[in-house]
Amino acid sequence: MSRGSVRNEVRRRLPRIVINITVAFLFWIISQIGPIFVKGLVIPGINMPPPFDTVSSILGLTATLIAMVFFVRAISDILFFVDLSAEIIVRSLGIKERRPLKRIARDLTYIILTLLLATAASPILSSIPQIGGYLMAIVSLVALGFFLILIYDIGKVIHEVLHEKTRRIADWISGLLEDRENWNADRNLREKGRGE
């Protein structure tokens, strides 16, 4: 993706993320506070099992579902930024290979190194008085972040390879079907020519 197209995607997606998360948060607040105003109010004529027989439960459930819809819409745009961040971090680690197996091997190497460094650092950091626990938590979170980014990159590479392979198989099958249709059409024309 070129720098200009990335800039355009950021300009398009960032406002949508802010709006969707804001609306999701507002509906979540409604789902928490709204039922207080209609607490204990039973819906007449509807035989629903408790807790779905009150206005407060219906209001809370509806508002929660709407909040989830807006949050899911935000996630689809957030994944673009996750993908972009993973690409930037992976490139800064020196992983630029286009060959999938080499890139996956490099990612796995970095995962192993991250785990080894975090494991080796934990006894040293835990021995530091007063701040040892905080330092261990920071190292653990950083290691987890690297692990998740590298796993995400491996998943993305595998997805791209599978997408390309399945596209080639689909092209091959459609080519075979087209060849068969052309062969059948030619045979029908030849048979018509003989009949005349």
Secondary structure, DSSP 8 states (H G I E B T S, - for coil): --HHHHHHHHHHHHHHHHHHHHHHHHHHHHHHHHHHHTTT-B-TT----TTTTBHHHHHHHHHHHHHHHHHHHHHHHHHHHHHHHHHHHHHHTT----SHHHHHHHHHHHHHHHHHHHHHHHHHHHTSTTTHHHHHHHHHHHHHHHHHHHHHHHHHHHHHHHHHHHHHHHHHHHHHHHHHHHHHHHHHHHHHHHH-
